[in-house]
Amino acid sequence: MGPAAAGAGRVAMDGRFPATCALVKVPCCTRQVLCRLPAITDDRDPNDLTTYVHTYGPRLGSTPGVPPPRDSSALDLRHSMPGPRQQHSYREREATMASPVSKASANYTGTATATAHEPDPAAPVAYQRQLYAALRPPTYSTQPTQWEAAARAAVPLPNFLYTHGAAGSGETHAANRAAFARFRLRPSMLVQATRRDLSVVLFGRRYASPLIAAPIGVQETMHADAEEATARACCAVGVPMILSTAATRSIEQVAAASGVGPRWFQLYWPKPQAEDLTVSLLRRAKTAGFDVLVVTLDTFLIGWRPSDLDESYLPFLYGQGCQVGFSDPVFQRMYAAEQAKDTRTVAEKLADLWQLLKRPGTLGGAAKVLTHAAVIQKSLFFTSLVASGNYRDWNDLYTLRKYWDGPIVLKGIQTVEDAHRAIEHGIDGIVVSNHGGRQLDGAVASLDALAEIGADDRVKTSGLTVLFDSGIRTGSDVLKALALGAKAVLVGRPYIYGLAMGGEEGVKHVLNCMLADTDNSLANLGKRSTADIGRHDVRVLQQVSKL
Ligand SMILES: Cc1cc2nc3c(=O)[nH]c(=O)nc-3n(C[C@H](O)[C@H](O)[C@H](O)COP(=O)(O)O)c2cc1C
């Protein structure tokens, strides 16, 4: 694929975009979209197509009036990604990249141009206008609780419970949500917020909004189109997708579905004895255009999850969630070597199989085991490498550095002390996360952890990029997390419920709702830009007020 633009430069305004436009062919997902893109209003190179796509991604294919797909020629926009990593280089770049709207609105004096007083027709909140303009109820609800209900109805109960479930008593999962009720936003009035900028700069690259799709494994359990549907949806709405090591599609399949969509790779870090596998996974991710590495630190051992235990439900056992491994040449070599060590006779193998068939205690269960007999063995081998119960320590990060020259983000940080350790180890970013309450039951709510970490002076001055997840459901949740120190947030269960509800369309709908809600809430908070949000915009309630 090679960079190409059709008619890049100044073209006549079509009434939808404010100024200079570029007509570019943009391969969005499996489709190509011919789009008019709005002008870049800061000093970035307007001919840099990556800038256009990543700044204005949400408008592609998701806004009324955007022309339908027309062209199938591909365009590689990934050439201008950050180069090899240098210590702190990503931190510095974030500090120096100006926001397009902030810069434009810095000149606002109260007698601004007419444009500043006109709402941007292509802003994410346009999705709200679309829904009203339809004059009929939307196909899918706009309410997060309804997404959950729709997902429950769409898939077998154990599959739903795997996504919905949490560790232990579910206390931490509940606390994640409850914490949002304790922080309340403080809106300001008569602020000129007609035009807003949702974009954020992460690791030297501007993204269209502070929303990122969290790494979520085994998506095939929720919809047959799995991670490929998510990748297409994320590309269409301009939200970066983080691909899980526990995906039900290979790294390369997801990259192909993602098209020019920004993508990050999440590593379930194989045990030290399988270092070659780690190297191979990272090399493949890099080659396939995943530019940020997210290393999950809270799941070396899968949490105690009663709803799955009660069903003896673990999709990995039947091969689901092992596709990143199964498609890996190093894994294939390791597995072949493992099989070669198997010296059992045919009779012994049959006897073992018989024992396995008896385990479910039902004919249906035995049939399932029989049809998956070969894959069960392979899956057990893969999970023994990546969810082995073998813990890593901080010094191992130096090894990881050798294999990945881009930004490294640690997911699962919950304390100020660990945030400091991340800084000391030259890490670029952290995700303050408790895995949606799925790992340590009884742990602190993730938003409370963020409140501590985000307030810490050393964290604030270090340049460490702080991201957040666990409990984000609405636009105001996003703003609260930003106010408490997060630069961007990961959306978890909601988009997976969207996937179950309607495949690619369901994910798009959920993300569009969350983007529109965030944009709407930003306006109602009285802010022009996500960059303007700070701690003064939230107030902590000691007790949840009674209505
Ligand atoms: C079904 C499911 C699978 C998940 N799989 C992964 C995974 O493979 N890797 C990972 O780092 N986190 C995984 N997570 C955690 C999410 O990335 C994220 O931290 C969590 O969903 C945030 O909580 P929330 O869904 O309540 O917002 C998973 C979460 C769920 C619900």
Ligand as a Chemical Component Dictionary entry (heavy atoms), coordinates in Angstrom:
data_LIG
# 
_chem_comp.id                   LIG 
_chem_comp.type                 NON-POLYMER 
_chem_comp.pdbx_formal_charge   0 
_chem_comp.three_letter_code    LIG 
# 
loop_
_chem_comp_atom.comp_id 
_chem_comp_atom.atom_id 
_chem_comp_atom.alt_atom_id 
_chem_comp_atom.type_symbol 
_chem_comp_atom.charge 
_chem_comp_atom.model_Cartn_x 
_chem_comp_atom.model_Cartn_y 
_chem_comp_atom.model_Cartn_z 
_chem_comp_atom.pdbx_ordinal 
LIG C1  C1  C 0 -14.985 -10.169 29.010 1  
LIG C2  C2  C 0 -13.769 -9.381  29.356 2  
LIG C3  C3  C 0 -12.544 -9.772  28.838 3  
LIG C4  C4  C 0 -11.398 -9.021  29.121 4  
LIG N1  N1  N 0 -10.220 -9.385  28.544 5  
LIG C5  C5  C 0 -9.115  -8.649  28.793 6  
LIG C6  C6  C 0 -7.895  -8.971  28.146 7  
LIG O1  O1  O 0 -7.823  -9.889  27.352 8  
LIG N2  N2  N 0 -6.812  -8.222  28.460 9  
LIG C7  C7  C 0 -6.869  -7.173  29.341 10 
LIG O2  O2  O 0 -5.851  -6.526  29.603 11 
LIG N3  N3  N 0 -8.032  -6.844  29.945 12 
LIG C8  C8  C 0 -9.152  -7.545  29.680 13 
LIG N4  N4  N 0 -10.321 -7.182  30.250 14 
LIG C9  C9  C 0 -10.382 -5.973  31.108 15 
LIG C10 C10 C 0 -10.671 -4.721  30.268 16 
LIG O3  O3  O 0 -9.596  -4.400  29.456 17 
LIG C11 C11 C 0 -10.981 -3.515  31.152 18 
LIG O4  O4  O 0 -9.942  -3.348  32.069 19 
LIG C12 C12 C 0 -12.302 -3.661  31.897 20 
LIG O5  O5  O 0 -13.269 -4.208  31.044 21 
LIG C13 C13 C 0 -12.775 -2.302  32.400 22 
LIG O6  O6  O 0 -13.906 -2.444  33.205 23 
LIG P1  P1  P 0 -15.399 -2.136  32.692 24 
LIG O7  O7  O 0 -15.702 -3.159  31.640 25 
LIG O8  O8  O 0 -16.248 -2.329  33.890 26 
LIG O9  O9  O 0 -15.416 -0.747  32.183 27 
LIG C14 C14 C 0 -11.482 -7.902  29.972 28 
LIG C15 C15 C 0 -12.725 -7.515  30.481 29 
LIG C16 C16 C 0 -13.859 -8.228  30.169 30 
LIG C17 C17 C 0 -15.186 -7.753  30.691 31 
# 
loop_
_chem_comp_bond.comp_id 
_chem_comp_bond.atom_id_1 
_chem_comp_bond.atom_id_2 
_chem_comp_bond.value_order 
_chem_comp_bond.pdbx_ordinal 
LIG C1  C2  SING 1  
LIG C2  C3  SING 2  
LIG C2  C16 DOUB 3  
LIG C3  C4  DOUB 4  
LIG C4  N1  SING 5  
LIG C4  C14 SING 6  
LIG N1  C5  DOUB 7  
LIG C5  C6  SING 8  
LIG C5  C8  SING 9  
LIG C6  O1  DOUB 10 
LIG C6  N2  SING 11 
LIG N2  C7  SING 12 
LIG C7  O2  DOUB 13 
LIG C7  N3  SING 14 
LIG N3  C8  DOUB 15 
LIG C8  N4  SING 16 
LIG N4  C9  SING 17 
LIG N4  C14 SING 18 
LIG C9  C10 SING 19 
LIG C10 O3  SING 20 
LIG C10 C11 SING 21 
LIG C11 O4  SING 22 
LIG C11 C12 SING 23 
LIG C12 O5  SING 24 
LIG C12 C13 SING 25 
LIG C13 O6  SING 26 
LIG O6  P1  SING 27 
LIG P1  O7  DOUB 28 
LIG P1  O8  SING 29 
LIG P1  O9  SING 30 
LIG C14 C15 DOUB 31 
LIG C15 C16 SING 32 
LIG C16 C17 SING 33 
# 
